Amino acid sequence: MTDSQIKFSEHLRCAKGDVYDGLRQSKSEIDLYQLQELLNVSAFWAKGRNIEDLGIAIANSEPVISVCLGDRLIGFARATSDGIYRATIWDVVIHPEYQSHGLGSKLVETVLSHPRMRRVERVYLMTTHQQGFYEKIGFQPNTTTTMVLHNRPNLGFVPDTEVQLQESLGG
């Protein structure tokens, strides 16, 4: 594996569409089946994600960066951001066969250098076992501001009559 064989690509806002390579836009898409497989073998926290949900996640992320060796997807990361105050990096993965070659660092640096991320005041990410890796890139532990709400299925379901009542009450 040589650097000339590895290609980092930015995908614009959706699984199917244009990829900006710095000079021109060309048609490209992330192979969601390869992404699903990459996540299944590389990320215990992302095993079993379905194709439709992966497409939705990609469509709502910018930047979306893939790392390919030929036609094979070997790395992936995405982020969400307001472009100025806060951003979160998600789903940073490198296939186990290609780890420890600097690809993960370059992948995160590619995400951070994206125009949508460059000016952001704070960039967050969640990690279970890779704190040391991210600290080398410049991330610091943050135990004071992170909270989580586990959204339960049907929690947001409100009967139509209740919605109408809330609307009539100004809620």
C-alpha positions, -999 to 999 in steps of 0.1 A, spaced: 0 0 0 15 33 -10 2 69 -5 -6 72 -42 -30 43 -39 -50 58 -11 -76 84 -20 -94 107 4 -127 120 -10 -153 145 3 -189 136 -4 -214 165 -6 -243 161 18 -257 128 5 -248 93 -3 -254 99 -40 -242 130 -57 -213 152 -64 -178 150 -49 -157 181 -47 -121 173 -54 -108 209 -50 -109 217 -87 -141 203 -102 -171 184 -92 -175 148 -104 -201 122 -99 -194 98 -71 -213 81 -43 -205 62 -11 -212 26 -15 -235 21 15 -230 -16 15 -193 -12 17 -198 14 45 -221 -10 64 -195 -37 61 -167 -14 72 -186 -3 102 -195 -40 111 -158 -50 110 -142 -18 124 -166 -4 150 -184 -24 178 -206 7 184 -219 8 148 -225 -29 141 -259 -37 125 -267 -2 112 -291 -5 83 -285 9 48 -314 34 49 -303 49 82 -267 52 69 -280 71 39 -300 95 62 -270 101 84 -248 109 54 -274 132 39 -275 152 71 -237 154 75 -211 177 62 -183 170 56 -185 133 47 -150 119 40 -142 84 27 -108 67 23 -105 42 -5 -78 19 -17 -88 13 -53 -125 6 -52 -124 -6 -16 -137 16 12 -111 14 40 -120 45 60 -148 69 68 -157 99 89 -185 125 90 -194 156 109 -223 178 117 -218 215 125 -234 250 127 -203 262 110 -192 286 137 -198 276 173 -201 238 176 -194 207 156 -193 170 163 -173 144 145 -190 110 140 -182 75 128 -144 77 125 -133 43 112 -103 28 95 -105 -9 85 -84 -30 109 -60 -41 81 -50 -5 75 -47 9 110 -14 22 124 -4 37 91 -14 73 99 -47 71 79 -69 77 110 -50 109 118 -51 121 82 -88 113 81 -96 134 112 -73 162 100 -92 162 67 -125 165 85 -111 194 107 -97 213 77 -130 213 58 -144 249 53 -175 240 74 -153 230 103 -123 253 101 -138 282 120 -158 262 146 -151 272 182 -155 237 197 -154 203 180 -168 174 200 -165 136 195 -173 106 215 -149 77 220 -149 46 242 -113 34 238 -94 58 216 -88 88 239 -50 86 234 -53 86 196 -75 118 197 -53 135 223 -24 132 199 -44 152 174 -52 178 200 -85 168 216 -89 171 253 -110 151 277 -143 169 285 -163 155 315 -183 186 324 -206 193 294 -216 160 278 -251 147 284 -271 122 265 -308 115 259 -316 80 246 -345 85 223 -369 57 228 -392 45 200 -426 61 200 -416 85 228 -425 114 205 -458 99 195 -486 122 206 -522 115 196 -538 140 171 -564 151 196 -536 160 221 -517 179 194 -549 199 185 -554 206 222 -519 219 226 -521 240 195 -554 256 206 -538 264 240 -509 281 222 -484 252 230 
